Each structure stands twice: as structure tokens, then as C-alpha cells.
Amino acid sequence: MSVPGAIITGWGAAVPDKIVTNDDLSARLDTSDAWITERTGIRERRIGGTTSQLAIDAGRRALEKAGRDAADIDVLVLATTTPDATVPGTSATVQHALGVAGGAFDLNAACSGFVYSLVVAHGLVLSGARRILLVGSETLSKITDWDDRSMAVLVGDGAGAVVLEATDGPGELLGWDVGADGSLRHLLKCDLGGYLYMNGKEIFRHAVRAVVESSLGALSRARLAPSDVDLFVPHQANARIISAASQRLGIPEDRCVVTIDRYGNTSSASIPLALCDALDSGRLKGGDTVLLSGFGGGMTWASAVLRWGG
């Protein structure tokens, strides 16, 4: 008996209309466009909206791309660190608005959340689910102190979504790796009712190592090497982290997807936003090997290797 796999059949992105540039921030903070760009790679970010509405918009576009109705979806998985409320889960709001017939739940693995969700979704397919809507949606702006120069320049809001459908033959997922180290939770956190805090120097050091080791773990499971990767879609936290990780992996930077310059760090939305960008621009094609890798508060990390189109 063949083991069911899954392929991504639709994708969609949503970002707020409001653009905040580095010059906008430098007008009120002790910073400059040159300082922000050199240290982060960010030039502008989108700010506004709610986590649920961005997820609804991205999910609807992914469903349209896949040619599916929301009633066809068995499970909705929403990756987010910025829910609209403590209870109920924001996925319930998204489910109701879209008209999803199946179950819905939130998943919080910080910036690794989308890849965690992708791995979980493949497990659901093995258990009998046929169609799953995965969404990464964040409004980090609402948990950011906009007088804190170290954090205000980094964050952005947005959402990205994909439709995952079961297939009778081999699917796209070739290998995966997920992990966490709770002893590092103090490096990147936001207490209830508080603002985001990050120890940037330590996060940089741990993040590069986590991306490299997790990516190699996922590639090993897929029986592939970094040289086999056609496209690398990393979490968009800092352009220097992306550059350092790609160099250590030996993946040329022209095979990396970089969208941080336009969107900033959107946590669990960053990988699906970057994936949508690669698809819409024609950089990712059928048969390509794509590596997704994220890291975030927890500290968590997650990587997945896909053969696009199965």
C-alpha cells in the first residue's frame, strides 16, 4: 500500500496598505536609513490590520489559486505569535469568515511556526486529511514598543497561505527537521501585556547555527546535499543572518529568496510571504528542490525540503 503524500496547489499573500520606510522611522527615532539598511537589510515594512483579517485575505487568495472552496478544506492551521485574543484561537475567526467546513487550530512556534505547521499538516494527511489550509499571519506591530529603536526598525505585519492537498503518489516533502531549546527563551520573548525583547547579538549567533544544523538535518533525511538545493527560502529576520547561513551551507546567494527589504521581520508570515514571492516571480518551478528554514523565540527552529510539484 502506498503512503499518501501531499503537494501545495495554491498560495496567497496579504500585507497592510500602510508602508513605513526607514526615513519615516528616522524622523522620530535616533536612527537613519543607512544604519537600518546596513545592519538589517530592511528598507521598509507594512504596518496595520489584524492577524485574523490578514489571514483571511491570504487564505482566500490561496484557495482561489488552488481552485478550491473553503468548504473543501478539512483542517485550517494558523501559525501566529500575535493572536487577536487569548481565547478563542484566531483560527476560529478565520475559519468562520472563510467558511471552512473542517477543524481549525492555532500553532505558536514563533518564527518557525509556518514550517512547523507544514510538517504537522503532512502528519494530518497521513491520518486521512485530504485538503489543509496553512496560514502564517502576524501583526508584530501591536507588541512592539515604537520608542525602542532596537525593535521598532525590525518588525512588520503580513500573512501568507498555502493549500496542501493529498496525493496518491509521492508528495513534495522529502525531509524535515524541527527542534527547540527552552533554555534560550530569554533571548527573544514578549511577556503577556508587554513588548518584544531581543538580545540581538546572541540571537544572531544561535540563529545562524540553528538554520545551518536544521537545514543539514532536513537535507540528510531527504538524502540530499546543499548543492542540490535550487531555491533557499529562509526566515526573513536579518539579511546578515541569511547571508551567513547561506555561506556556511554553501548555497549561492542568487538561490536565496530575500524579501526582508520590503516587509521586515514578519515572524511566522515571513517564509510563506517569501515563498509566494518566489512563485509569483517565476523563481520556483516544477521539479525544483526548495529548502525552507526558520528560527525564532523559544528558541525554536524548523526546516523542510520539498520537491516542488511532487
N, C-alpha and C positions, 0 to 999 in steps of 0.2 A: 504494500500500500504506500502510495506517495505521500510525503509530508506537505501540507499546503504552505505555500509561500504568499507573499504579498507584494504589490507594486503601487507606487504613487501614480495616480491617474489625474489629479488636479491640484492646483496650487493657487494661492492668492495672498495679497499683501494689503495692509491698510495702515496709513500713517496720518496724524493730525495735519490740518492745513497750515497751522502756525509754524513758521520757520524762525528759529533763534540762532543767529550767527555768532561767531566769536567776537565780532565787533560790538554786537548788542550786549554781550556779557562784559566786555572790557569797559563799556560805558558806565558800569555800576560796580565793577569789581576790580581789584588790583591785579590785572592780568592784561594780556594782549593776544591778538590773533596769532602772531608769530610764536609766542610762548606756548599757547594751546596746541597749535598745529605741530610744532616740533616735538613736543612731549607725548602727544596722544594720537595725532593723525586726524583729529576731528576738526572740521571746518564749520559745520552747522548741525543742528538737530531739530527734530519735530517735537512740539510740546502741546499737550492738550488731550481732551476726550476722556473717556472712561475705559477701563480694561474690558468691560463687557461689550461696549459698542465697537471698539476696535476689533475685538474677536469676532463679533457678529459680521462686521463688514468683510474681514479677511476670510472667514468661513464661507460666507455666501459666494464670494468670488471663486474660492476653491471648488465649491460644489458646481458652480456654473461651468468651470473649466473641465471638470470631470464628467459633465453631462448628467449629474445626479440630483435628485430631490433630497431634501433633508430627511424625508420620511424613509429614505433608503438606508440611512445610517444606523448601525447597530449600537455604536458607542461613540460618545464625544469625550475626548481627553483634552483638558485645558491646562497647559503649563503656564504658571504665573507665580510671581512673588508679591504681586500687588493686587489682591482681590478687591472687589468693590466693597465687600463686607466680610466680617469674620464668619458669620452664618447668615444665609446659606452660601454654599460654594458658588463662585461666579459662573461656573459651568452651567448651573441651573438656569440662570438668566439667559445665557447664550442658547441653551437647548430650547427654551420656550420661544425665544424670538425667532429662531431659525425654523422651528417645527420638527426638530429631531425626534424620532419615534423611540429610540433606544435610550440606554443609560448615559449618565454624564458624571464626571468627577474632575476635581482639580488635582494637579500634581505640582508640588513645590520642591524642586531641586535647584533653585536659583538659576544661574545662567546655563546650567547643564540640563535644565528641565525639558527642553524640546527633544534632545537625543534620548534622555531617559524615557520620555513618552513614546518615542518611536520604537524603542526596544520593548516596552510594555505592550504596545499595540500589536507587535508581531506575536507576542505571547498570547494575546487575546484571539488572534487569527488561528493559532494552533488549537485554541479551545473552542473554535467554531464560529467566531465572528466573521462576517463577510465584508463589511464596509465600516471603516472607522474614520472619523474626522479628528485630526490633530491640530491644535491651535496653540501657538505661543503668543501671549499678549501681555503687555506691560505698560504701566503708567508710573515709571520711576520718579517722574517729576513731583508726584504728590508725597513722596517720602524723602525728598531732598531739601536740605537747608540751602536756600538760594543765596545766602550770605556766606556760605562755606565755599571758598574758591576751589578747594581741592576736589570737591564732589560736583559742584554745580556745572563745571565745564564738561563733565563726562557723560551725563545721562541724557536719554531721550525716550520718547514714547512711541509705540507702534505694535503691530501684530502681523504674524504670518501664519498661514494654514496650509495643510495638505490633506487630500483624501487618499486613504490607504485601502486598497481592495485586495481581497484574497484571490489567489490564482491556483489553478490545479497543478501547474508546473512549478519549476523553481522560481522563487521570488527575487527581489532585489537585494535583500540583506545577506551579505556574505560573512560578516563578522562584527562583533561588538565588544565593548568593554565599558563597565561602569564601576564607580568607586566613590568612597567618601572617607574623610578623616575629621571626625568631630573635634579633635583636639585643636584644630586650626580655626574653629568657628569665630574666635575673637578677632581674626584678621579682617573679616568682612561681615558686617551684621547691621541689623536695624531692629532695635527693641520695640515692643508694642508701644505705639504712641510716639516713637522717637524718629530720628532721621538716620539715613545711611551713614555708616562709618567704614572707612577702609584704611588699612595700613598698606599704602601703595607699594612701597619698596619690597615688603615681604610677599605680598600678593604676586608681584611680578616674578619673583624668584620661584615661588611654588607653582605658579600658573604655567610657566614655560615647561618646567619638568613634568607637570601633570599632563599637559597636552601631548608632549613627546611620548611619555611612557604609555598613556592610554591609547594613543594612535597606533603605536607599535603593537600593543596588545590586541587591538581590533584587527590590524593587518595580519598578525600572526594567526589568529583564528580563521581568517579568510585565506590563509596560505599565500599571502601576497607581500610585496615589499613596497617601501615608499616610492620606488621608481615606477611602480605600476599605477600610481595614482594619477589620473588625468585632471582631476579638479579637487582642490582642498578648500572646504567651506568651514572655517573656524569661527568660534565665538568672537564677536567684534567688541573687545574690551579696550584694546590699545594697539595701535599699529605696530609699535615696537615689539609687543608680545607676539603678534602674528609673524613678524619678520624673524624674530629669534627662533620661534618654534619651527617655522618652515625651513630655516637654515639648518637646524640640528637634525631635522628629519631628512634633509636632502631633497626637499621638494622645491623646485624653482618658483620664485615669487610670481612669475607670469601664470602659474597654475593655481594661484590663491585668489579667492574671491574676497575683495575688500570693499565694504560699504560703510565703514565707520565714519568716513569723512562726511557723509551725508546724514547719517542717523544717530551717531554717537553710540553709547552702550545702551542697548535695549534689553539686556538680560535674556530671558528665555525667548524673546522675539527675534533676537539677532541672527541666529542660524537660519530659521525659516525665511526671514526677510532677505538674507544673503542668497539663500537657495532660490527664492523666487526671482531675484535679480539675475542670477546666472541663467535660469531657464528662459526668462523673458528676453534676455540679450543674446540668446543662442550659444552661450558658452558651454552649456551642458547638453549633450546629445545622447541618443540611444546607444547603449553598449559601453559608454564611458564608466570608468571606475571613479567614484566620488567618495571622499573621506570627510565626514562631519565630526567635529571635535569641540567640546565645550568644557568650561570650568567655571566654578562660582562659589558663592558662600556655602559654608557647611563644614569643611570645604568639600565640594563635590566635583566630579569630573565624569565625562562620558564621551565615547567615540563610537561611530558606526561606519562600516564600509558597505557601500551599495554598488551594484552593477546596474546602471540606470536602464530601466525597462525590463529588467529580469532576464 
